[in-house]
Amino acid sequence: METAKRIREILAEELEVSQDELSEDRLLSELDMDSLTLIQLLTDFQEEFGIDISIHELNQHQDSSKIQTVGGLIQLIEEEIQKPS
């Protein structure tokens, strides 16, 4: 399954929204995620893709404008997947 599609499925399930609402340019700040939801999402991504992204790392990327959108989050996860283990 395509990575971006699976990420959207996980987001939609956790956030209880339609995948149609998760366009690549959709701002993460518009998705009304609280800290517990964010932790659950990170856990889901870690389990699904075998990556390790901490909340601290995610916040650093958000603060630097790298992942303010769904597309940016997808890109970050895809980059983490490509990193050698």
Stockholm file with secondary structure:
# STOCKHOLM 1.0

chainA/1-85         METAKRIREILAEELEVSQDELSEDRLLSELDMDSLTLIQLLTDFQEEFGIDISIHELNQHQDSSKIQTVGGLIQLIEEEIQKPS
#=GR chainA/1-85 SS CCHHHHHHHHHHHHHTCCGGGCCTTCBGGGGCCCHHHHHHHHHHHHHHHCCCCCHHHHHHHHHTTTTSBHHHHHHHHHHHHHSCC
#=GC SS_cons        CCHHHHHHHHHHHHHTCCGGGCCTTCBGGGGCCCHHHHHHHHHHHHHHHCCCCCHHHHHHHHHTTTTSBHHHHHHHHHHHHHSCC
//
